[in-house]
Amino acid sequence: MYGSIISNLVLPQSVTSLAGNIFSVSNIKDVIINSDALAVGGAFHTCSSLSSATFTSHSLSLSASSSFCALFASCNNLSSVNFPNMTMS
């Protein structure tokens, strides 16, 4: 997927993990993650077109070696990250 020309991406519930940098340097503009995917490394690192990310699950897990900032590092046009189904505890 590195360098992909896909502009909208919807990941289904069947996706249980994201390999590090899998979508790096792609032209994805919007992504919807419909699972409790384990985000590893910078899955969307340097996606300069990415403007919106939505996590529809109730929880998000990051690996011990990852962080939320690393997931979207250098996504300079990212203007919104949404968690519509999460509750704060």
N, C-alpha and C positions, 0 to 999 in steps of 0.2 A: 504494500500500500504506500510505501515511501514515494513521495512525489506524485501521488495520485491526482487525477483531474476531477474526481468526484466532488460535487459542491455541497450536497446534503447527505448526511450519514445518520442512519437509525440503527443502533445496535440492539438486537432482540434479547429477551431474557435468557436465552440459551448461551449467551456469551458470559463466561465465568471469569475470564482474565484478559488483560490487555498486555501484550508483550511490549517491553520498553521501546519507545520511539517508533512504534508500528505505523503511526499516521504522521510522522514528522515530515516537514517540508511538503505537505500536500496543499491542495487548494480548497479544502473543506471550509465551508462558510458557517454551517450550522450542524451541530451534532446533538442527538438525543440518545442517551444511554438508558435502556429500559431494564437493566438488571443490577444486581448487587456486585457489579464487576470489580475485581481486584485490579486497581490501576497500578501498574508497575512502571517506574521510571518516568520518562517524559513522553508519554504516548502521543501527545499532540504538540510536542516541542517544535517551535518555529513554524507553526501553521499561521502564516501571516494573514491569511484571508479569514481565519476563524473569528466570527463575531459573537456567536451565541452557543452556549452549552447547557443542556438540560439533563438532570439526573432524576428519573422518575421513580426510582426505588426508594425504599424507606431507610436505607443505610448505604454508606460508601466506605469501603475498606481500602486503605493504602498500605503497600508493603512497608516493611521496616526501613528499606533503603530509599523510599520515595517520600514525596511530600506533595501537597496540593499545588504548591507553587511550581514544582518541577513538572507536574502534569501538563501545565499550560505555559511553560517558560518560553519567552520570546514570542508570544502570541499577541503582538502589539495592537491588533484591532479587536481583541476580545472585550466586548462591552457588557455582557451579561452572562452570569452563571446562575442557573435556577435549580432549586431543590423544592419543587411544589408539594411533595408528599412527606417531607421530613419534619419531625417534631423535635423540638429542643428539650433536653432533659437536664 
